[in-house]
Amino acid sequence: MGTAVRNSPAPQPELYRFSALDYTTVGLYVAVAALFAVAGSLLQPLLQLSPDPTIAVYSVNLLFYGVVGVLALAAARRVVSRDLRVLATRPWFTLIMIPVAVVAMLILTALLVALTGPVQGSANQANVQALVQQVSPWLIVPLLVIVGPFVEEYIFRHLLIGKLSRRLNIWVCCILSTVLFAALHIVGQETLTLPVLMPYLAMGATLVFVYVWTGKNVMFSYFVHAAKNLLAVVFIYAIPPELMEQLQQVQP
């Protein structure tokens, strides 16, 4: 990451070996994600039994990401500590480059979406918007801005690139990270089409780039991911639901 990378500590290969905790965390994440993808519709009636189904959906997601997040933090604690120290050596550079990366992500998304035809929102995006519109920001931010992005950066960047690249070519790992990150957000919900996949592919590609560019600094990619999610949450809260529905109905 520019001058910040040159001040980073010497590489520590032991930090990039898969551990039993890594396998446990990924196993839990994949198992629960697969359950939601395959049997999500079967779980809906159970959630509807709650006095407030929206809070029930939120609670299930927070429990899932909270447990995985604790395991991920425990597994990557040494890397997290090291990466934060590296970022602290150039605080102003870090603070400037995070919004720059978010803007670059938005520009890349707009360009790629323009090339693939009319915008098609994913079911995942619709579900997130519905949840955000019905739940307090004080509850949404911990889930979508703090815990969720960390879990995904740990799995899709730290594990799939940082650790897996010791066994596979790093470019293969980067492509795998980008594609799986995009696919995970829509699998089991709709047909895989480029217009639906493209926003997630653009986001995944940007996060992969900043992760590799900063010398595999997972905390930098996490901060970019969290900032992008925070911007999306603010945007949804700032626009009235009625206007949001009208905007979604507009086709270019």
N, C-alpha and C positions, 0 to 999 in steps of 0.2 A: 504494500500500500504506500507507494511513494517513499518518502523519507521515513515514515513510521515503520515500514517493513524492515528497513536497515537497522532499526533499533530493537527489533524483536530478538528474543532469546534464541539460542542455537536450537535447531530441530531436535525434538525428543521422540524418537521412533516408538518408544513404549506407549506414548499417548495415542498412537494410531493402530494399536492392536485391538482386535475385537475381544471383548470381555464377556463373561457369563451374564453380567448385568445388561450389556448391550443386547444380547440375544433375548433375554427375558423381556426387556422393554419393547423391542420390535415385535416379539411374538404376541405380547398383549395388545399392542397397537393394531397389528394386522388382524388378529382374531376378532376384536371388537368392531373394527372398521368393516370387516367382511360380514359380520353378523348384521350390522346396520344396513349394508348394501343388499344383502340377500333376503333378510327377514324384516327389514325396516317397516314394511307395510303391515306385517303381522303384529309389530309392537305398538302400532298407533292406537289400537283399541284399548290397550292397557294404560297408555298415557292419557287417553280421554277420560279415564275413570277419575283422574285427579280433579280436585275442585278448580284448579287453574292449569289446563293442559300446556299453556305456553311456559309457565314456570316449571312444569314437569320436564318438558323438553330441554329447557335451559339447565336444569339440575342434573339430568342424565349426561349432557355434554360436559358440564363443569366437572362432574365426578370422574368421567372418563379421562378428560385431558388433565385434570388435576393429578390423578394417580400416575398416569404416564409421564407427566411433567416432573413429578418428584423423582421417579425412577431415572428419567433422562438427565436431570440435574445431578443426581448422585453418580451416574455413570460418566458424565462429562465434566465433573466439577474441576478437575485439574486443567483441562483445556479452557474452560470458561474463565477460570482465574488468570491463566496466562494471557488469554486474548484481551481481557479487560485491562490488564497491565500494559499491553502493547498499545491499545487505543488511547490510554491515558497519557502516553508519551507525546501525542499530537492531538490534544483535545479540540482545538479550533478546526483542524483539518477534518477530524471525524464529524464534528457538528455540521460542517459545510457539506461534506460529501454525502451524508445521509439524505438530505432533501434533494440533492442533485441526482442521486441514484433513483429516488422515487419519481422525480420528473422524467428521467430517462425511461423508466419503466412505463409510465403513462404514454409517453410519445411512441415507444416501441409497440405498445398495445394498440394504439390508434392506427399506426401504420399497418400492422399485420391484420387487424380487423378490416381495414379498408380494402385490403387485397383479397380477402376471402368472402366478401359479399355482405349482405345485411346482418346487423347485429342480432345474435340469438342469445338471450340470457339463459343461464343454466338453472336447473332446479335447485342446485346448491346455493346459487346467488339469491334466488327468490326466497328460499327458506331463511337465509341469513338476514335478508332485508325485513322479512316478516317478524323475525325474532327481535331484531334491533328496534323495530317500530313499536313493539309491545312490552319491552323490558327496559328497566331503568338503565341509564348509562353507567351507573355505579356497579351494576351487575354485568353489563356487557363488556366493559373494558378489561376486567381481569381475564375473561374467557377469550375474546377475540384479539386483544392487543398484547396481553402479557403472556399467558400460558400457551395458547394455541400456536403462535408463531415460533416460540421456543421449541416446542415438541417437533414441529415440522422442520425447522432448521437443523435440529439434532439428527433427525432421521434422514432427510433428503440431502443435506449438505455434509454434515460431519461424518455420518456413517457411509452414505452412498458414494461420497467423493473422498473425503478425508481418509477414511479407513479402507474402503474398498479399492482405492487407487493403488494401494500397496500390492494388490493381487491382479488388478486389471488396468489396462491403459486408461489414463485419466480422462481422455476425450470420450471414451466409451462410458465412463462413469458419469461425466457431465451430461451426456445425452440421456442416459438412463435416469438420472436425477430429474431432468427437465420433464421428460415424458411421464414418468410415474407420478410426479408432483401434480401435473395437469390431470392425468387420468383419475387419480384418487378423488379429485373434487367433483367428478361427475359420474363415476362408475356406479352402476346399479340404478341410476336415476333417469337416464335418457340415452338416446342414440349418440354414439361418438361421431360428431361432425366437426369439421374445422372451425366454423363460426363459433361453436360452443366451446371448443378446446382452446382457441387462440388466445383469449385473455389470460388463461392459466399458463399456457406455454410461454407467453411473453413475460409473465411474472416469474415463472420458474427459471427462464433463461437469464433474466436480469439478476436474480439472486445467485445463480450459479456463477455468473461473471464476477460479481462483487466478492463472492467467497474465494474464488481462485485468485482474483486480482490482489486481494489483501493478504495473500499467503495463507489461505485456508483459515481465515479468522471468522469463526462461526458467530461470534458476538456482533461483528459488523453486519453480517448478512441478517442476523436476528433483528438488529435495530432498524435496518431498512425494511424488513418484512413487517415489523411492528408499526413503523411509521406509516407504511402504505395502508395497513388495516385501520389505524387510527384515523387517517384521512377519509377512508371509506365510511367509517362509523359516524364521523362528524358530518359528512355529506348527507348520509341517510337521515340523521336527526334534524339537519337544517332544512330539509325539503319536506313539506307536508305530504302525507301519504296520498292525498288526492292528486297532487301534481306529479308525484312519482309514478302513479298509475298511468297518467296521461303521457308522460315521457316514455314509458315502456311500450306504449301503443304506437308511438311514432316510428315509422320505418323509413330509411333514407331512400 
